[in-house]
Amino acid sequence: MQAEQLLKLVQTELDERKGQHITTLDVHDKTSFTDFMVLVTGTSTRHLMSLCEHVSEKAKEKGMLPLGLEGGAGDDWVLLDLGDVIVHAMTTQARDFYQLEKLWSVDKAKEINQQAV
């Protein structure tokens, strides 16, 4: 399955399962371990796990075996690794605290220039 097809499957499943504030980060030019990160906010820790489990099942149905699932019941951050796409399901508090969108939006060239000054 191509990365873009997998991304579409993930986005569709998260939306159908009532994931909130779904954000996709294209990080293929910033890292070698994945092409896309999808961030989604869940309404509860149970909802986070449910989102990732449903995405995992849909991926398996399409022949894509997940590489890993981190986090569990009661955790405010659950990570699903599908290789080309990584899903970060987080509570509102965790998402506000870790600010992954801001972290991954840092331009590498700007960072290098600032260190040289």
Summary of the structure (lengths in Angstrom):
residues: 117
radius of gyration: 14.7
end to end distance: 44.0
largest distance: 51.5
contacts: 347
relative contact order: 0.19
helix: 44%
strand: 23%
